[in-house]
Amino acid sequence: MLGLMQDRPLLISSLIEHAAAYHADTEIVSRLPEGPMRRTTWSQIRDQSKQVANALAQLGIEPADRVATLAWNSDRHLALYYGVSGSGAVMHTVNPRLFAEQIVYIINHAEDRVLFFDVTFAALVAALVPELETVEHYVVMTDREHMPDLPGIPAERLLCFDELIAAQSIDYEWPEFDERSASSLCYTSGTTGNPKGVLYSHRSTVLHAMLSLSRDTFDIHSGATLLLVVPMFHANAWGTPYSAAMVGAKLVLPGPHLDGESVYELMRDERVTIMQGVPTVWLMLFGYLDQHPEIDPSELVLEWAGIGGSALSQSMLERIERDLGAEGGQGWGMTETSPICVVGRLLPKHAGLPVGEQQKVKLKQGRGVFGVELKIVDEDGHRLPWDGQAFGEVWVRGPWIASGYFKGEGGERLDGEGFFPTGDIATIDADGYLQLVDRTKDVIKSGGEWVSSIDLENAAMGHPDVAEAAVIAVPHHKWQERPLLLVVAREGRSPSREDILEHLAGQVAKWWLPDDVVFLDELPHTATGKVLKLELRKQFRDHRLPTV
């Protein structure tokens, strides 16, 4: 017997219609790539998204066609999020931080028919045009005044976004279709091999957005002012453009202006209560505050500082809570998981613990959210207990977890139970808190035992003179592999190898201590802000340890 409930499809267009109907005047604040600030509202974004849909129809875009963007976080990009997917086309956000050859591969592989791009990427696009096989129209996301000169693109194929949109009617009926239809496409950062496409559906996107509103997740609500530093080209900005519309939260979009001063000014002037960003953005913010001791961050009203992309270090958590007066927390996921899998929130039983004990809990990646099932398995695929000690590879399944990659790249990914492999090594404790130990490709095997590079990195970053740290394995004749610690010192500081090792000695097992410490001016990063350990392993593959 089936229930007598209406069966309405879960479509992305319903989110923007809800925001326009119930939160029409709530602001969307953008700092445009051209420089100025611009204020719009959810109702205006709805109208612009309908104009986008009409413009796409004018350009001949049909359902399931892919439409690409090379763009920062802005109201224009937000209108594209809804106009493209709402019309039935597929929104393909391209990461501009990838290598040029990867961008070419991605756009050609996706078979994008239109490319929207910010003026900051004009030179990049001009260089790529001869290699882009399927793009028919190039739309510069700016006004006529700031249109770049791109002689390599025929005039009839080069369009001005503001003019294109202004010429369209706001009258548009959103089509209804199967909620399982593709809505957006994101490619992995491709640190090994070619990037692979993750194809989200309307159903998965709406369910993911709904879950992210929970108090135990990101606690986004109509009274929140959210500074979205997470790029809209990275895993759909953690789904926040959708969840913010679902509750009509005020969005602050920083464009390319991600330096510490610009971020601080937006936090202060717009009275930001929630900020989401990768650790590098938080490091730039604290670097700015360190350079300007006259600034009193108590003027901020930040309540929740969300960190993702890389593990949250204790030193960063302490600064967020001490200097900004906000609750710090992290989550874990990946492009293939939309990306929310686990989020680090305290349980009621932790309320009475000392701050230090609470921070130990917060430094775990978090507990699985409803809708996501987790398991950790050993090398033979056998499930391991949730005891906080046993660690193995994390596998996940759920309604917003990928079942495979676009066009079948990478082959069959799911196991017999329908779980997807993440490539991360972790423990899960009795309360369900997942704690990453390493990536399968980064784990250090020394004398038959595993050494956690993540734990070592977090401990190193607790040193007051360390800005960033990475640990990699290097060969050892006796122990097979030993950890090498690579350190970027904070500006104006000059820690020694002995300083760092002495600091670590009281925090990790003796046999975990790195055999050497090397100081670098900077660490290489992937397009999504993670430390590029593949490059570090190549650079230091012949490094001779003092213990050899």
SEDO-665850 format. One record per residue (C-alpha): residue number from 1; residue in one letter; z, y, x. Coordinates in nm, 3 decimals, padded with zeros to 5 digits. Each point is the difference from the previous one (the first is absolute). Example, Ala and Ser with C-alpha at 12.3 -4.5 7.8 and 13.67 -1.06 7.14 Angstrom:
# residues 2
SITE    nr   rest         Z         Y         X
SITE     1      A    00.780   -00.450    01.230
SITE     2      S   -00.066    00.344    00.137
END
This chain:
# residues 548
SITE    nr   rest         Z         Y         X
SITE     1      M    00.000    00.000    00.000
SITE     2      L   -00.100    00.341    00.138
SITE     3      G    00.200    00.315   -00.054
SITE     4      L   -00.120    00.266   -00.242
SITE     5      M   -00.026    00.280    00.256
SITE     6      Q   -00.295    00.230    00.057
SITE     7      D   -00.206   -00.096    00.301
SITE     8      R   -00.088    00.328    00.172
SITE     9      P   -00.152   -00.008    00.349
SITE    10      L    00.201    00.141    00.289
SITE    11      L   -00.244    00.261    00.134
SITE    12      I    00.045    00.275    00.259
SITE    13      S   -00.148    00.257   -00.240
SITE    14      S    00.302   -00.049   -00.228
SITE    15      L    00.227    00.135    00.275
SITE    16      I   -00.171    00.335    00.032
SITE    17      E   -00.030    00.033   -00.376
SITE    18      H    00.375   -00.059   -00.033
SITE    19      A    00.077    00.259    00.271
SITE    20      A   -00.223    00.258   -00.168
SITE    21      A    00.149   -00.065   -00.344
SITE    22      Y    00.369   -00.005    00.091
SITE    23      H    00.021    00.194    00.329
SITE    24      A   -00.289    00.240   -00.037
SITE    25      D    00.155    00.292    00.188
SITE    26      T    00.166   -00.191    00.285
SITE    27      E   -00.135    00.128    00.329
SITE    28      I   -00.215   -00.170    00.258
SITE    29      V    00.033    00.204    00.320
SITE    30      S   -00.264   -00.044    00.271
SITE    31      R   -00.037    00.148    00.343
SITE    32      L   -00.373   -00.023    00.037
SITE    33      P   -00.181   -00.098    00.321
SITE    34      E   -00.147    00.352   -00.004
SITE    35      G    00.355    00.136    00.031
SITE    36      P    00.108    00.163   -00.328
SITE    37      M    00.252   -00.137   -00.248
SITE    38      R   -00.129   -00.084   -00.347
SITE    39      R    00.194   -00.076   -00.316
SITE    40      T   -00.138   -00.207   -00.282
SITE    41      T    00.160   -00.207   -00.277
SITE    42      W   -00.026   -00.352   -00.132
SITE    43      S   -00.210    00.123   -00.293
SITE    44      Q   -00.238    00.173    00.240
SITE    45      I   -00.026   -00.314    00.213
SITE    46      R   -00.087   -00.194   -00.317
SITE    47      D   -00.278    00.249   -00.080
SITE    48      Q   -00.129   -00.010    00.358
SITE    49      S    00.002   -00.379    00.001
SITE    50      K   -00.217    00.001   -00.312
SITE    51      Q   -00.234    00.243    00.171
SITE    52      V   -00.009   -00.241    00.295
SITE    53      A   -00.096   -00.283   -00.235
SITE    54      N   -00.282    00.210   -00.149
SITE    55      A   -00.119    00.097    00.349
SITE    56      L   -00.012   -00.366    00.105
SITE    57      A   -00.207   -00.082   -00.306
SITE    58      Q   -00.236    00.283    00.094
SITE    59      L   -00.035   -00.152    00.347
SITE    60      G   -00.087   -00.338   -00.149
SITE    61      I    00.327   -00.178    00.074
SITE    62      E    00.059   -00.301   -00.223
SITE    63      P    00.305   -00.223   -00.063
SITE    64      A    00.104   -00.202    00.309
SITE    65      D   -00.194    00.232    00.235
SITE    66      R    00.208    00.101    00.300
SITE    67      V    00.077    00.368    00.064
SITE    68      A    00.150    00.088    00.339
SITE    69      T    00.233    00.277    00.112
SITE    70      L    00.088    00.130    00.346
SITE    71      A    00.272    00.237   -00.107
SITE    72      W    00.358    00.121    00.037
SITE    73      N    00.259    00.027   -00.275
SITE    74      S   -00.112    00.276   -00.238
SITE    75      D   -00.060    00.076   -00.367
SITE    76      R   -00.372   -00.065    00.051
SITE    77      H    00.077   -00.347    00.134
SITE    78      L    00.240   -00.060   -00.289
SITE    79      A   -00.272    00.088   -00.254
SITE    80      L   -00.229   -00.249    00.173
SITE    81      Y    00.268   -00.271   -00.023
SITE    82      Y   -00.016    00.025   -00.379
SITE    83      G   -00.360    00.102   -00.056
SITE    84      V   -00.152   -00.278    00.208
SITE    85      S    00.219   -00.289   -00.116
SITE    86      G    00.029    00.130   -00.355
SITE    87      S   -00.377   -00.004   -00.040
SITE    88      G   -00.017   -00.365    00.105
SITE    89      A   -00.121    00.061    00.354
SITE    90      V    00.201   -00.113    00.304
SITE    91      M    00.190    00.258    00.204
SITE    92      H   -00.037   -00.080    00.371
SITE    93      T    00.236    00.202    00.218
SITE    94      V   -00.117   -00.012    00.362
SITE    95      N    00.252    00.053    00.278
SITE    96      P   -00.140    00.280    00.222
SITE    97      R    00.229   -00.104    00.285
SITE    98      L   -00.196   -00.318    00.059
SITE    99      F   -00.254   -00.018    00.279
SITE   100      A   -00.345    00.134   -00.095
SITE   101      E   -00.159   -00.345    00.022
SITE   102      Q    00.267   -00.138   -00.235
SITE   103      I   -00.065    00.278   -00.252
SITE   104      V   -00.372   -00.079    00.008
SITE   105      Y    00.073   -00.370   -00.046
SITE   106      I    00.235    00.066   -00.293
SITE   107      I   -00.235    00.234   -00.189
SITE   108      N   -00.296   -00.232    00.049
SITE   109      H    00.202   -00.309   -00.089
SITE   110      A    00.128    00.164   -00.318
SITE   111      E   -00.353    00.123   -00.083
SITE   112      D    00.130    00.345   -00.094
SITE   113      R   -00.256    00.210   -00.190
SITE   114      V    00.178    00.337    00.020
SITE   115      L    00.222    00.138    00.275
SITE   116      F    00.245    00.282   -00.076
SITE   117      F    00.154    00.158    00.311
SITE   118      D    00.222    00.290    00.106
SITE   119      V   -00.139    00.277    00.219
SITE   120      T    00.217   -00.120    00.289
SITE   121      F   -00.216   -00.312    00.017
SITE   122      A   -00.338    00.176   -00.014
SITE   123      A   -00.082   -00.064    00.367
SITE   124      L    00.107   -00.365   -00.030
SITE   125      V   -00.219   -00.054   -00.307
SITE   126      A   -00.296    00.177    00.163
SITE   127      A    00.019   -00.244    00.290
SITE   128      L    00.022   -00.302   -00.230
SITE   129      V   -00.281    00.086   -00.242
SITE   130      P   -00.280   -00.178    00.194
SITE   131      E    00.198   -00.327   -00.014
SITE   132      L    00.110    00.010   -00.365
SITE   133      E   -00.235   -00.231   -00.186
SITE   134      T    00.098    00.041   -00.366
SITE   135      V    00.134    00.355   -00.042
SITE   136      E   -00.229    00.207   -00.223
SITE   137      H    00.205    00.317   -00.045
SITE   138      Y    00.243    00.186    00.224
SITE   139      V    00.249    00.228   -00.177
SITE   140      V    00.206    00.246    00.207
SITE   141      M    00.340    00.049   -00.162
SITE   142      T    00.009    00.378    00.025
SITE   143      D   -00.139    00.319   -00.152
SITE   144      R   -00.328    00.173    00.083
SITE   145      E    00.168    00.239    00.244
SITE   146      H    00.116   -00.284    00.226
SITE   147      M   -00.307   -00.224   -00.022
SITE   148      P   -00.091   -00.126    00.349
SITE   149      D   -00.347    00.003    00.144
SITE   150      L   -00.116   -00.363    00.017
SITE   151      P   -00.370    00.001    00.084
SITE   152      G   -00.006   -00.378    00.032
SITE   153      I    00.051   -00.040   -00.375
SITE   154      P   -00.287    00.101   -00.233
SITE   155      A    00.098    00.294   -00.222
SITE   156      E   -00.053   -00.200   -00.322
SITE   157      R    00.249   -00.263    00.123
SITE   158      L    00.268    00.245    00.121
SITE   159      L    00.215    00.139   -00.281
SITE   160      C    00.291    00.242   -00.031
SITE   161      F    00.293   -00.162   -00.182
SITE   162      D    00.126    00.312   -00.177
SITE   163      E   -00.348    00.090   -00.124
SITE   164      L   -00.079   -00.357   -00.103
SITE   165      I    00.323   -00.032   -00.200
SITE   166      A   -00.012    00.350   -00.154
SITE   167      A   -00.343   -00.076   -00.145
SITE   168      Q    00.136   -00.298   -00.197
SITE   169      S    00.152   -00.015   -00.345
SITE   170      I    00.362   -00.103   -00.049
SITE   171      D   -00.111   -00.202   -00.302
SITE   172      Y    00.000   -00.364    00.100
SITE   173      E    00.113   -00.315   -00.176
SITE   174      W    00.163   -00.242    00.240
SITE   175      P   -00.166   -00.340   -00.039
SITE   176      E    00.204   -00.307   -00.086
SITE   177      F   -00.059   -00.318    00.193
SITE   178      D    00.180   -00.307    00.132
SITE   179      E    00.322    00.107    00.173
SITE   180      R   -00.078   -00.251    00.274
SITE   181      S   -00.302    00.206    00.102
SITE   182      A   -00.002    00.137    00.355
SITE   183      S    00.148    00.348    00.028
SITE   184      S    00.028    00.084    00.370
SITE   185      L   -00.079   -00.138    00.341
SITE   186      C    00.200    00.039    00.321
SITE   187      Y   -00.075   -00.159    00.334
SITE   188      T    00.258   -00.131    00.242
SITE   189      S    00.037    00.196    00.323
SITE   190      G   -00.189   -00.270    00.187
SITE   191      T    00.205   -00.027    00.319
SITE   192      T   -00.170   -00.336    00.062
SITE   193      G   -00.357   -00.056   -00.110
SITE   194      N   -00.172    00.198   -00.271
SITE   195      P    00.210    00.161   -00.274
SITE   196      K    00.020   -00.201   -00.323
SITE   197      G   -00.022    00.142   -00.350
SITE   198      V    00.282   -00.032   -00.252
SITE   199      L   -00.131    00.047   -00.354
SITE   200      Y    00.263    00.116   -00.250
SITE   201      S   -00.032   -00.028   -00.378
SITE   202      H    00.100    00.240   -00.277
SITE   203      R    00.261   -00.250   -00.118
SITE   204      S    00.153   -00.048    00.347
SITE   205      T    00.007    00.377    00.062
SITE   206      V    00.172    00.089   -00.328
SITE   207      L    00.259   -00.277    00.036
SITE   208      H    00.068    00.103    00.361
SITE   209      A    00.043    00.364   -00.106
SITE   210      M    00.238   -00.096   -00.278
SITE   211      L    00.218   -00.201    00.237
SITE   212      S    00.018    00.282    00.257
SITE   213      L    00.179    00.225   -00.250
SITE   214      S    00.308   -00.221   -00.004
SITE   215      R    00.329    00.137    00.133
SITE   216      D    00.009   -00.300    00.230
SITE   217      T   -00.345    00.088    00.134
SITE   218      F   -00.104    00.366    00.050
SITE   219      D    00.181    00.151   -00.301
SITE   220      I   -00.291    00.232   -00.085
SITE   221      H    00.061    00.192   -00.323
SITE   222      S   -00.106    00.313   -00.187
SITE   223      G    00.266    00.211    00.172
SITE   224      A   -00.112   -00.097    00.350
SITE   225      T   -00.202    00.215    00.239
SITE   226      L   -00.178   -00.238    00.232
SITE   227      L   -00.153    00.095    00.333
SITE   228      L   -00.268   -00.262    00.055
SITE   229      V   -00.052   -00.020    00.375
SITE   230      V   -00.122   -00.359   -00.017
SITE   231      P   -00.380    00.037    00.019
SITE   232      M   -00.199   -00.061   -00.316
SITE   233      F   -00.236   -00.202    00.221
SITE   234      H    00.277   -00.246    00.090
SITE   235      A    00.072   -00.269   -00.262
SITE   236      N   -00.046    00.255   -00.279
SITE   237      A    00.287    00.206    00.141
SITE   238      W    00.244   -00.276   -00.099
SITE   239      G   -00.126    00.037   -00.359
SITE   240      T    00.176    00.334   -00.040
SITE   241      P   -00.299    00.195   -00.143
SITE   242      Y    00.017   -00.245   -00.291
SITE   243      S    00.376   -00.028   -00.042
SITE   244      A    00.044    00.380    00.015
SITE   245      A   -00.243    00.037   -00.290
SITE   246      M    00.181   -00.270   -00.195
SITE   247      V    00.315    00.218   -00.015
SITE   248      G   -00.151    00.345    00.063
SITE   249      A    00.178    00.064    00.331
SITE   250      K   -00.090    00.312    00.196
SITE   251      L   -00.221   -00.092    00.296
SITE   252      V   -00.021    00.195    00.324
SITE   253      L   -00.310   -00.090    00.203
SITE   254      P   -00.004    00.121    00.363
SITE   255      G   -00.366   -00.054    00.090
SITE   256      P   -00.046   -00.038    00.376
SITE   257      H    00.299    00.225    00.075
SITE   258      L    00.248   -00.266    00.111
SITE   259      D    00.167    00.176    00.294
SITE   260      G    00.377    00.041   -00.015
SITE   261      E   -00.009    00.369   -00.090
SITE   262      S   -00.247   -00.041   -00.287
SITE   263      V    00.187   -00.296   -00.145
SITE   264      Y    00.334    00.180    00.023
SITE   265      E   -00.136    00.310   -00.171
SITE   266      L   -00.134   -00.208   -00.288
SITE   267      M    00.332   -00.183   -00.034
SITE   268      R    00.185    00.330   -00.010
SITE   269      D   -00.233    00.214   -00.209
SITE   270      E   -00.088   -00.261   -00.262
SITE   271      R    00.355   -00.137   -00.030
SITE   272      V   -00.110   -00.354    00.084
SITE   273      T    00.237   -00.275   -00.115
SITE   274      I   -00.199   -00.306    00.116
SITE   275      M   -00.215   -00.032    00.310
SITE   276      Q   -00.201   -00.303    00.101
SITE   277      G   -00.140   -00.037    00.351
SITE   278      V   -00.047   -00.220    00.304
SITE   279      P    00.250    00.032    00.290
SITE   280      T   -00.234    00.216    00.211
SITE   281      V    00.011    00.277   -00.262
SITE   282      W    00.379   -00.010   -00.008
SITE   283      L    00.005    00.015    00.382
SITE   284      M   -00.216    00.314   -00.007
SITE   285      L    00.230    00.155   -00.259
SITE   286      F    00.311   -00.067    00.210
SITE   287      G   -00.181    00.120    00.311
SITE   288      Y   -00.063    00.332   -00.175
SITE   289      L    00.366    00.028   -00.102
SITE   290      D    00.109   -00.076    00.357
SITE   291      Q   -00.219    00.283    00.128
SITE   292      H    00.144    00.240   -00.259
SITE   293      P    00.378   -00.039   -00.006
SITE   294      E    00.025    00.322   -00.200
SITE   295      I   -00.136   -00.184   -00.306
SITE   296      D    00.264   -00.132   -00.237
SITE   297      P   -00.142   -00.310   -00.175
SITE   298      S    00.283    00.015   -00.253
SITE   299      E   -00.231    00.238   -00.191
SITE   300      L   -00.207   -00.305   -00.095
SITE   301      V    00.063   -00.195   -00.321
SITE   302      L   -00.148   -00.331    00.118
SITE   303      E    00.159   -00.301   -00.170
SITE   304      W   -00.207   -00.300    00.109
SITE   305      A   -00.189   -00.048    00.326
SITE   306      G   -00.239   -00.293   -00.023
SITE   307      I   -00.129   -00.159    00.320
SITE   308      G   -00.269   -00.264    00.031
SITE   309      G   -00.278   -00.112    00.230
SITE   310      S    00.240   -00.080    00.285
SITE   311      A    00.364   -00.103    00.012
SITE   312      L    00.267    00.264   -00.056
SITE   313      S    00.218    00.048    00.308
SITE   314      Q    00.373    00.064   -00.017
SITE   315      S   -00.036    00.331    00.183
SITE   316      M   -00.254    00.123   -00.258
SITE   317      L    00.215   -00.119   -00.288
SITE   318      E    00.302    00.181    00.143
SITE   319      R   -00.196    00.326    00.036
SITE   320      I   -00.135   -00.020   -00.354
SITE   321      E    00.345   -00.050   -00.145
SITE   322      R    00.189    00.232    00.236
SITE   323      D   -00.245    00.286    00.051
SITE   324      L   -00.190   -00.004   -00.330
SITE   325      G    00.278   -00.121   -00.228
SITE   326      A   -00.235   -00.250   -00.164
SITE   327      E    00.011   -00.370   -00.064
SITE   328      G   -00.228   -00.178    00.242
SITE   329      G   -00.172   -00.325   -00.076
SITE   330      Q   -00.303   -00.206    00.078
SITE   331      G   -00.232   -00.248   -00.157
SITE   332      W   -00.233   -00.271    00.120
SITE   333      G   -00.344   -00.100   -00.111
SITE   334      M   -00.361    00.013    00.109
SITE   335      T   -00.341    00.104   -00.128
SITE   336      E   -00.036   -00.349   -00.144
SITE   337      T    00.316    00.046   -00.210
SITE   338      S   -00.090    00.338   -00.158
SITE   339      P    00.239    00.050    00.205
SITE   340      I    00.350   -00.036   -00.152
SITE   341      C    00.173   -00.334    00.064
SITE   342      V    00.358    00.085    00.095
SITE   343      V    00.198    00.325   -00.003
SITE   344      G    00.332    00.070    00.173
SITE   345      R    00.259    00.115   -00.250
SITE   346      L    00.373   -00.074    00.011
SITE   347      L    00.166   -00.222   -00.258
SITE   348      P    00.314    00.110   -00.189
SITE   349      K    00.213   -00.224    00.220
SITE   350      H   -00.101    00.208    00.303
SITE   351      A    00.137    00.325   -00.142
SITE   352      G    00.342   -00.042    00.157
SITE   353      L   -00.122   -00.098    00.345
SITE   354      P    00.035    00.236    00.298
SITE   355      V   -00.312    00.204    00.075
SITE   356      G   -00.080   -00.211    00.305
SITE   357      E    00.004   -00.321   -00.205
SITE   358      Q   -00.215    00.156   -00.270
SITE   359      Q   -00.252    00.104    00.264
SITE   360      K   -00.025   -00.359    00.123
SITE   361      V   -00.113   -00.097   -00.349
SITE   362      K   -00.245    00.292   -00.021
SITE   363      L   -00.157   -00.100    00.330
SITE   364      K   -00.118   -00.320   -00.162
SITE   365      Q   -00.340    00.044   -00.164
SITE   366      G    00.144   -00.059   -00.345
SITE   367      R    00.014   -00.231   -00.299
SITE   368      G   -00.297   -00.138   -00.187
SITE   369      V   -00.099    00.205   -00.304
SITE   370      F   -00.068   -00.155   -00.338
SITE   371      G   -00.350   -00.145   -00.013
SITE   372      V   -00.006   -00.108    00.364
SITE   373      E    00.103   -00.350    00.107
SITE   374      L    00.089   -00.063    00.363
SITE   375      K    00.039   -00.302    00.221
SITE   376      I    00.043   -00.051    00.372
SITE   377      V   -00.142   -00.312    00.161
SITE   378      D    00.015   -00.171    00.338
SITE   379      E   -00.298   -00.090    00.217
SITE   380      D   -00.062   -00.310   -00.214
SITE   381      G    00.002    00.195   -00.327
SITE   382      H    00.343   -00.120   -00.114
SITE   383      R    00.217    00.247   -00.190
SITE   384      L    00.300    00.138    00.186
SITE   385      P    00.339    00.091   -00.149
SITE   386      W    00.103    00.354   -00.094
SITE   387      D    00.299    00.009    00.233
SITE   388      G   -00.081    00.304    00.213
SITE   389      Q   -00.038   -00.224    00.305
SITE   390      A   -00.309   -00.217   -00.039
SITE   391      F   -00.319    00.191    00.058
SITE   392      G   -00.359   -00.083   -00.070
SITE   393      E   -00.325    00.146   -00.127
SITE   394      V    00.019    00.193   -00.327
SITE   395      W   -00.230   -00.105   -00.286
SITE   396      V   -00.026    00.192   -00.327
SITE   397      R   -00.150   -00.030   -00.346
SITE   398      G   -00.006    00.222   -00.306
SITE   399      P   -00.223    00.204   -00.235
SITE   400      W   -00.076    00.266    00.262
SITE   401      I   -00.043   -00.232    00.298
SITE   402      A   -00.351   -00.067    00.132
SITE   403      S   -00.152   -00.340   -00.068
SITE   404      G   -00.263    00.048    00.271
SITE   405      Y   -00.216    00.261    00.170
SITE   406      F   -00.303    00.187   -00.131
SITE   407      K   -00.321   -00.203    00.024
SITE   408      G    00.201   -00.305    00.109
SITE   409      E    00.062    00.126    00.353
SITE   410      G    00.262   -00.210    00.178
SITE   411      G   -00.048   -00.298   -00.229
SITE   412      E    00.264   -00.156   -00.225
SITE   413      R    00.338    00.164    00.056
SITE   414      L    00.237   -00.149   -00.258
SITE   415      D    00.204   -00.315    00.049
SITE   416      G    00.040   -00.276   -00.256
SITE   417      E    00.264    00.200   -00.189
SITE   418      G   -00.210    00.316   -00.014
SITE   419      F    00.194    00.190    00.269
SITE   420      F   -00.173    00.244    00.238
SITE   421      P    00.086   -00.002    00.375
SITE   422      T    00.124    00.333    00.137
SITE   423      G    00.013   -00.078    00.371
SITE   424      D    00.354    00.140    00.019
SITE   425      I    00.301   -00.195    00.128
SITE   426      A    00.327    00.069   -00.183
SITE   427      T    00.335   -00.123   -00.121
SITE   428      I    00.124    00.028   -00.359
SITE   429      D    00.373    00.005   -00.067
SITE   430      A    00.196   -00.130   -00.298
SITE   431      D   -00.034    00.336   -00.181
SITE   432      G   -00.378   -00.008    00.039
SITE   433      Y   -00.024    00.262    00.276
SITE   434      L   -00.302   -00.062    00.220
SITE   435      Q    00.027    00.100    00.365
SITE   436      L   -00.308   -00.001    00.219
SITE   437      V    00.025   -00.174    00.334
SITE   438      D   -00.357    00.045    00.119
SITE   439      R   -00.368   -00.041   -00.073
SITE   440      T   -00.127   -00.350    00.067
SITE   441      K   -00.232    00.144    00.264
SITE   442      D    00.274    00.214    00.159
SITE   443      V    00.289   -00.245    00.016
SITE   444      I    00.142   -00.070    00.347
SITE   445      K    00.070   -00.364    00.086
SITE   446      S    00.242   -00.019    00.294
SITE   447      G    00.136   -00.332    00.117
SITE   448      G   -00.083   -00.156   -00.335
SITE   449      E    00.188    00.268   -00.196
SITE   450      W   -00.134    00.302   -00.188
SITE   451      V    00.085    00.357    00.101
SITE   452      S   -00.038    00.264   -00.272
SITE   453      S   -00.203    00.293    00.127
SITE   454      I    00.096    00.198   -00.312
SITE   455      D    00.374   -00.033    00.066
SITE   456      L   -00.049    00.098    00.364
SITE   457      E   -00.211    00.301   -00.096
SITE   458      N    00.255    00.120   -00.253
SITE   459      A    00.280   -00.037    00.252
SITE   460      A   -00.196    00.194    00.263
SITE   461      M   -00.076    00.281   -00.243
SITE   462      G    00.372    00.038   -00.053
SITE   463      H    00.020    00.149    00.352
SITE   464      P    00.024    00.380   -00.032
SITE   465      D   -00.278    00.054    00.256
SITE   466      V   -00.255   -00.235   -00.160
SITE   467      A   -00.261    00.128   -00.246
SITE   468      E   -00.200   -00.320   -00.044
SITE   469      A    00.010   -00.354    00.136
SITE   470      A   -00.209   -00.316   -00.006
SITE   471      V    00.068   -00.349    00.129
SITE   472      I   -00.268   -00.248    00.101
SITE   473      A   -00.002   -00.341    00.164
SITE   474      V   -00.120   -00.045    00.357
SITE   475      P   -00.047   -00.336    00.176
SITE   476      H    00.286   -00.150    00.199
SITE   477      H   -00.031   -00.305    00.227
SITE   478      K    00.332   -00.149   -00.110
SITE   479      W    00.072    00.128   -00.351
SITE   480      Q   -00.361    00.005   -00.127
SITE   481      E    00.037    00.358   -00.129
SITE   482      R    00.246    00.284    00.052
SITE   483      P    00.033    00.336   -00.180
SITE   484      L   -00.134    00.319    00.157
SITE   485      L    00.134    00.325   -00.148
SITE   486      L   -00.234    00.301   -00.017
SITE   487      V    00.170    00.333   -00.065
SITE   488      V   -00.109    00.352   -00.092
SITE   489      A    00.281    00.241    00.089
SITE   490      R    00.100    00.288   -00.222
SITE   491      E   -00.134    00.336    00.107
SITE   492      G    00.203    00.144    00.288
SITE   493      R    00.183   -00.329    00.066
SITE   494      S   -00.035   -00.233    00.300
SITE   495      P    00.187   -00.327   -00.057
SITE   496      S   -00.004   -00.262    00.274
SITE   497      R   -00.067   -00.371   -00.022
SITE   498      E    00.366   -00.067    00.068
SITE   499      D    00.107    00.241   -00.277
SITE   500      I   -00.208   -00.186   -00.256
SITE   501      L    00.108   -00.348    00.107
SITE   502      E    00.365    00.101    00.003
SITE   503      H   -00.038    00.137   -00.353
SITE   504      L   -00.159   -00.326   -00.118
SITE   505      A    00.255   -00.223    00.169
SITE   506      G    00.261    00.062   -00.264
SITE   507      Q   -00.235   -00.049   -00.294
SITE   508      V   -00.210   -00.311    00.057
SITE   509      A    00.048   -00.346    00.144
SITE   510      K   -00.004   -00.001    00.378
SITE   511      W   -00.304   -00.228    00.020
SITE   512      W   -00.189    00.243   -00.229
SITE   513      L    00.029    00.285    00.250
SITE   514      P   -00.346    00.118    00.116
SITE   515      D   -00.091   -00.102    00.351
SITE   516      D   -00.148    00.345    00.060
SITE   517      V   -00.028    00.348   -00.151
SITE   518      V   -00.315    00.211    00.036
SITE   519      F   -00.017    00.366   -00.104
SITE   520      L   -00.318    00.132   -00.164
SITE   521      D   -00.113    00.341   -00.119
SITE   522      E   -00.102   -00.150   -00.334
SITE   523      L   -00.056   -00.331   -00.176
SITE   524      P   -00.334   -00.095   -00.155
SITE   525      H    00.004   -00.020   -00.379
SITE   526      T   -00.215   -00.169   -00.261
SITE   527      A   -00.176    00.199   -00.268
SITE   528      T    00.302   -00.053   -00.227
SITE   529      G    00.256    00.126    00.251
SITE   530      K    00.123   -00.334    00.134
SITE   531      V    00.034   -00.057    00.373
SITE   532      L   -00.315   -00.169    00.126
SITE   533      K    00.156   -00.290    00.189
SITE   534      L   -00.335   -00.167    00.057
SITE   535      E   -00.096    00.293    00.222
SITE   536      L    00.337   -00.005    00.176
SITE   537      R   -00.033   -00.371    00.074
SITE   538      K   -00.340    00.062    00.155
SITE   539      Q    00.132    00.292    00.203
SITE   540      F    00.300   -00.190    00.137
SITE   541      R   -00.133   -00.355    00.019
SITE   542      D    00.020    00.012    00.380
SITE   543      H    00.336    00.178    00.015
SITE   544      R    00.227   -00.160    00.258
SITE   545      L    00.358   -00.032   -00.116
SITE   546      P    00.276    00.072    00.255
SITE   547      T    00.152   -00.339   -00.097
SITE   548      V   -00.312   -00.187    00.116
END
